[in-house]
Structure formats: C-alpha cells, structure tokens
C-alpha cells in the first residue's frame, strides 16, 4: 500500500463485521480459514485453557479489531489489536493515515540482549569476587550455552557476557548482582533466561564461596531497546508548537508523564495481547525505563526541527514470535500471520510505532478539541447499550446522542436513558 492508496480503507469503520472480514480477505490479510476461526461461536477449545493456566473455569473475551493506514519503514501493515477501550483503534488508524500521508515512520532495534540477574545479598570480599568471575567468565558462558542454551546458540543466540554490578546497602554491606546477557533471538525468552541463571547459581557459589540469594530475569532491558521516529514536514506551525509544549509537560511532570505513557501503552498492550505476548512485562519495562534517570518521565518526545515535527519513542519492548502462547494460542498465531512478520524485532518495532502514533493522536486531540469531545463521539455506542437500547433502537439513539454531544459538548448515561425513554414513548 503506497501513500496514495489509503482509499483501500476508506469507510472501513462504517462497514459491518462481515464486510470488514471480506475486505481483509481481498487484501490478503486473512484467508477463509482464519475468518472461520474468528467468527466461530466457540473459536477456542476449552482444552487450551487447561494448558494455559491453573484452576481454569472459562474464557474472558476481548474484542479484536484492526488498526489501518500504517506504513512503517516503507512497509504496509494491518495491525490487530485486542482491547476493550473505545477510541484506541479509531485514533490509531486516523493518526497513522495523517502521518503516513504527510510524513513517515521509521523504526530500529538498539541492542538485542535480555538480562538475567543473579543476586548475592552480601559479598565479603568484592575484589576477590570480581577477580574470580572475570577469570572464569568464559568458562561459565560456554557451560551455560552448551547445557541450557544449545538450541538458541544454533539460531545465533545464547549467553554473550556476564557483568558484575555492586550495590551499597544501607547496612554498609555490599550486594553484588551478576548480569547475564543473553540473545534470545525471536523468543521473549523469560523461561530460558531464568533457567540459565539457575544453572549458573551453584557454579558461582562453588567458585566464589559466596552465597547466591536468588535468580530472575529483568524486565528493564536497557540492552534491548526499540526506537520509533515520526517525521512530519511542513506541519502547521501553531499545531506543532502546541504538540511540542504538551510533550514538554510530560517530560518534566511525572503526574502528566504517567498518563502520557498509559496512552502509549494503549496501543502496545492491545497488540501484545492480540499476538499472545506478555503485556505486563512490557508495561513493567516501559515504566522502569521512564523512571531510569531519577525522575519519571514520558518515553516519547516531540520537537520542531526547521519546518518539521519530529517525534521519538525509545523503550525496552520485549516480545516474541516463537515460544509460549505465541506458538500455541490459535488466535495469537492468526494475528501474527496477519501482520506478516517473521522476527521478534519487527514485532517490537511495530509496537513502538503504534505507541508513538497513539501518543501523537492523543496529544493532537488534547491540544485541539479536547479529549472528552473526541472520546465521547466513539463512546456513544457504549452509552446506548448501557442504557438498554435494543438492535432497532441503537441507530436512532446514537444519532440523537451525537447531535446532543455537538450542542452540549458532553453526554452522560442519564442523557442516554432519558433519550431512550422518549424514543420508546414516541414509538
């Protein structure tokens, strides 16, 4: 899909479900089998639930939609999102269309190493400990790669380094943390990282005669960052200035930064859930990285460069395309196929781009029409359903609430209930 061919999705949001599915078949994002899976009343066997979690009793369903108009690094994507919040997909699609018509989205991976942590709560002789680890580091790496990560090594990954960090405790003792750096290739790799650290634990104890307290991966992978950049040339100066000032607000005020980052994660989480990835790990990494430099700040930044608006997002986004639920959950596999990706790096870059787009859409709405006005337009359907409108009443009530919103600038459930009562009285 080129920049001139956005009309392929013109009116997509106004189609019914069957028409949307047919459109996705036409552009080869879905096939008939995938559509059957998505439209089946029982599209996931209960046996999967028993495999995924303990004490399984049933499924909680989230709607899956697609964000359109994305061109990332010159490649077109239709992006599946599993999310319950109104306006996320609409805002992402609308903003992506504006950005990709006027400018471009570029992404890159910065590093590829997961971090495993081995904690020694109190080390008696720091210098001796460092000397022993440095002397035996290559042997420890070779053992871990041979015994635990052999299959990962065959794919070009495995343990690459072991680093020593010393933390001063309040009781004036020293805590030592070993960072085991591991290339997990296209897997998220949490289980593998933990296995490697547990494997090294007794060997480190034997070598150093110091007690290891615990082993665990870190979600703050500053050794594995993803960056997205949006460039919009010749943008309206007043709009650009408003966006830059809003960005500065999130950079210097942690109260605003928390909400700004939540907006970024609206998109990231939705894609992670759709593809069977651990959105909690992504959130933990993003928030930790946002607070990395002593004050919590936004993971996005917008600034002007000549006549262009530039936006940057940089964060640890640890996802996988193989292993875990991504390989076993039928809908997760379907969504990965829809994206047409092969590597975890590409998936992480899609999340970064979508997160930055979502951030821009939110800031643009906040500085122009206000967040309530834009959100409520899309929230009217929820209000209609909550008020109790049936299938015949829905379009009438929605039209009435849309007009009411234009005049009042805000609508509530009470408005919907009163309007529905009037509609029923007339009928």
PEMO-V302207 format. One line per field, one symbol per residue. phi: phi as a letter, one per 20 degrees, with the letter a starting at -180 (. if undefined). A space follows every 50 residues. Layout:
phi->???
This chain:
phi->.efedfffdfmffefegfffffffffemecdgffffffeffcebffffgf ffcelfcrddedfdccedmecdlndecddfcdadefnfffffffffffff febbdccbednbdfcdddedfcdfcffffgfffffdgfffffffffeddg ffffendofdacdddddeefemfdeddeeeeceeleefngffgfffffff gfffgffemdeeebcafdeeefebdccccdcdflegffffffffffffgf fdcfffgffffffffgfgffffffemdeffffffffffffdfdmcfbfed bcbeclddddccccafceccdcnlfgedegfffffffffmdddfffffff ffffffffffffffffedenffgfffgeeffffffffofeffegffffff ffffffeembccffgffffffffffff
